[in-house]
Amino acid sequence: MPSVHELVSLVDLSVSPGPTLHPGHPFANVQAAHYWSASSFVGRGSSAWNVGFVMGISHDIKVTDSHNVWCVRGGNNAAAY
């Protein structure tokens, strides 16, 4: 999964309603929904960062909740975030 910084970088707040992605993005089947990030929410071990592609909001959410995932590949070190 992408880090919260990577997911937030895809948000275009000028596009409403969602999915709030920049025009011409290369992604297919993006839902106007919430997506998990690989970034844990510091200070709250039971939460992780989540990015909503409905209104472009990032927030913490309990890891027991059910949301979409966005698979990525590459050499990203999620621990760096």
N, C-alpha and C positions, 0 to 999 in steps of 0.2 A: 504494500500500500504506500501511497505517497505521504510525505510529511505534511503537516498542517500548512507550512509555508509554501510548499509546492501546490497544494490544492487551492489555497487562497489566491495564488498568483494567476489562476485561471478565471477568477471572478471578474466580471465586467458589470459594475453597478448601473451602467447606462442602459442595460438590456433588462426590460421588465415586461411581463412576468418571466420567470426562469424557463429553461435553465439559463443562468446568467453567465454565459461564456462569451468570450470575444468573438466577433464576427469572423468567419473563415477558419474557425478552429478545426483541427483534424480529427476530432473524436466523434464516434458514432454511438447512437443509442444512449446518450446521456439523459438521465431522468431529472425532472424538476423535483428533486428529493434531497435528502441528507446523505452524505458520504462520510465514512470513517476515514480518519487519518492514522498514520503509524505513530503519531506523537501522543505520548501520555500527558495527562493534565497534572502538572507539578503540584504536590501538596494534597492531591486527592487520588490515591492509588486505585480507586474503583471507577475512575473516569478517564476518558480520552478526548482529544480534540475531534470535532466533527464540523464539516462545512456543509451548509445548506445551499443548494443550487436552485432555490426557489426565490430567496431574497438576498443571497450572497452573504449570509451571516455565519461566522465561525463561533463555536461555543463548546463548552465541555458537556459531556453526556455520559451516563453510566454505561460501563462496558457490557452490562447484561442486556441493554436495549438492542433492538434489531434495526439495522440500517444497511444501506447499500455499501459496497466496496468498489474501489476503482483500482484494478490491478495495474502495476507498473513493473518495468524491469530496468535493470541498470545497476551501476555500482554505488548508488546513494547510500550513505551511512545515516540511517534514521536516528541513530544515537547522537548525532551531531546537533540535533535540534532539541 
